[in-house]
Amino acid sequence: MDTSMRRASVQMADIDAHTYRDWLASGRATVWVPVGALEQHGPHLPMGTDAILSRRVATAAAEATGGLVAQPLAYGYKSQQKSGGGNHLPGTISLDASTIIGLTRDLVVSLLRQGARHVVLVNGHYENYQFLYEGIDLALRELGLGPGAESSVLLLSYWDYVSAQTLEAVYPDGFPGWDIEHGGVLETSLMLHLEPHLVELGRAVDHPPARLPRFDRLPVLPSRTPASGCLSAPTGSDADKGRLLFEQVTADLADDVATELGLRL
């Protein structure tokens, strides 16, 4: 991307179509797509947390690698009780799997057909992942792109880039596990660093981690979800931990993608 467009914005929604067309013509265009959800995150975090965090991570990585960031997919698949509290909770507005698959397929097909060389989906909602994968697979099939194609799509969840050293610093008493990190220290600390005006830490509830069975029961038993809606407490969250998480994740993600796709940092 030329330096003038980088200064203006890396958000596709902020630039004009002719500038975008010229950028695509470079033959090296990489578009980053944040994917989140509108989902309850307890009394202290906004319902848009997943989309906010995926967009901020994608933006930082795009700035480092010369990419552009598409409008986020701001709704996600149904919250599950063992990872998001459950789809029965007010504030969680969900899509069916077929909808997410179709949206992903259409988006990837459109971006690649118009000339994007690579598309990177940055997921911020645990339940989305396999449906994003299916949408990408169907898009590549429609476009006739098989193994060895020059164009590609990368799919990742941003928390997969949190290093062991960062986890030790953020959770000095031991990491409770990704399965109950919903509305907890990681998301709260990131939001305190990135969007502190949206966090009401005084409303946070301190409670033990959720104890859930190893199976899924449907319909759910609402009593198994903590009353806060969080699966672990945000106790111990702070902006410094959020800064450490954000800087480490975005640096490693940008480096990984740049190496994979031959981009210049």
ROTORNU-582651 format. One record per residue (C-alpha): y negated, x, z; residue in one letter. Coordinates in steps of 0.001 Angstrom, whole numbers, plus 500000, padded with zeros to 6 digits. Example, Ala and Ser with C-alpha at 12.3 -4.5 7.8 and 13.67 -1.06 7.14 Angstrom:
504500512300507800A;501060513670507140S;
END
This chain:
500000500000500000M;496540501345499231D;494306502206502164T;491761499471501507S;494390496755501844M;495831498409504935R;492399498291506589R;491865494664505639A;495189493289506928S;498931493678506646V;499348489907506953Q;500212488308503620M;498353485162504627A;495098487143504860D;495084488722501408I;494558487185497971D;497322486620495453A;495963489117492900H;495938491929495453T;499474490957496393Y;500534490941492725R;499165494450492230D;500946495652495358W;504262494219494143L;503814496106490878A;504193499399492751S;507955498796492752G;508241499881496396R;507018496745498150A;508632495928501487T;507950492544503087V;508585492015506799W;509477488488507939V;509188487646511648P;511574484954512867V;511239483192516200G;511486479773517781A;509491477153519649L;511406477214522928E;510699476780526614Q;510317480076528465H;509794478797531980G;506502477884533635P;504812481235533037H;505314482027529323L;504237480100526207P;506787478208524145M;505930480375521146G;507018483615522843T;509861484418520416D;507688484076517310A;504766485910518933I;506892488914519863L;508748489140516542S;505447488977514668R;503839491696516781R;506863493972516358V;507018493334512599A;503276493955512254T;503400497314514033A;506380498423511945A;504752497251508707A;501548499122509533E;503570502295510081A;505596501981506868T;503122500510504376G;504571496994504298G;503215493482504459L;504096490769506962V;504973487270505734A;504178484125507676Q;506695483847510538P;509517481350510684L;508302479816513940A;511157477384514630Y;514701478414515435G;518265477255515951Y;519214475155518958K;518826476892522290S;522173477457523970Q;522652477144527696Q;524077480642528134K;521273482390526255S;518167480170526221G;518596477568528924G;519733474814526590G;518511472532523862N;518115469675526369H;514979471175527946L;511514469838527012P;509508472278524917G;512478473478522896T;512026472152519359I;514991473169517239S;516349473189513693L;519883472556512490D;521828475531511165A;521700474207507602S;517897474079507759T;517578477693508871I;520099478823506272I;518201476987503541G;514798478272504635L;516070481838504758T;517757481560501375R;514653480133499706D;512339482689501281L;514458485706500350V;514995484460496791V;511268483858496317S;510208487249497698L;512740489248495697L;512181487315492479R;508448487955492673Q;508984491678492916G;509475492682496536A;511911495609496576R;513042495077500156H;512796492323502764V;513143493016506495V;513801490060508807L;512827490736512429V;514562488190514648N;513179487259518053G;515442484308518973H;519029485102519943Y;520610481971518455E;519192482510514958N;521088485582513894Y;524225484374512099Q;522342481629510250F;519796484158508994L;522720486297507842Y;524231483368505952E;520918482525504281G;520512486136503140I;524059486243501798D;523530483057499770L;520204484368498431A;521777487601497222L;524589485639495600R;522067483438493789E;520183486496492546L;523361488280491496G;522687491262493773L;525865492988494838G;526801496314496463P;524649499186495286G;521700497034494182A;518295498694494419E;516800495690496216S;518020494891499713S;517486492782502800V;517628494181506328L;518311491898509303L;517775492917512922L;516856491607516351S;514046493624517913Y;515812494056521271W;518577496024519571D;516043498865519401Y;515458499071523157V;516805502485524173S;518948503228527204A;516124505340528656Q;513647502484528288T;516073500052529938L;516397502395532910E;512619502560533281A;512091498802532914V;515028497839535151Y;515179500490537901P;517649498364539889D;519976497904536914G;519843495898533708F;521260492378534223P;522427492036530605G;521033490601527382W;522863487300527827D;520502486224530631I;517310487960529493E;515438484733528760H;512002484394530328G;512804487493532351G;511347490964532749V;511565492096529110L;509821489137527486E;507320488753530315T;506370492434530303S;505951492471526529L;503725489405526692M;501676490927529545L;501049493931527310H;500458492099524023L;499083488647524921E;498164488691528619P;495872485673528272H;498951483546527471L;500868484538530616V;500498482724533944E;502374485105536201L;501333483149539286G;503556480299538074R;506630482526537690A;509634481638539830V;511725484258541634D;515387483245541656H;518826484856541233P;520181485318537720P;521953482294536269A;525696482180536889R;527282480538533872L;530937480143532824P;532412482225530055R;532930479114527928F;530478476689526360D;530697473090527566R;529296470337525343L;527476468178526222P;525944470638528653V;525705470145532401L;521922470448532944P;522432471523536561S;523840474856535360R;520456475910533973T;518052477165536672P;515260474673537322A;512720477193536007S;514379477239532578G;514632481033532838C;518047482670533039L;516685485595535043S;513519485965537073A;510494487848535712P;510038489571539073T;508912493153538519G;507274492505535140S;504073494344534295D;501999495381531300A;502975499063531602D;506631498163531131K;505620496023528188G;503696498889526616R;506680501222527036L;509006498650525473L;506689497878522572F;505805501453521682E;509387502714521885Q;510888499795519942V;508307499766517156T;508362503538516701A;512151503691516476D;512320500609514256L;509702501925511823A;511442505300511644D;514863503721511100D;513694501398508321V;511590504106506654A;514612506414506568T;516926503688505263E;514593502511502500L;512969505825501589G;509521504778502804L;506867507253503853R;505570507115507422L;
END
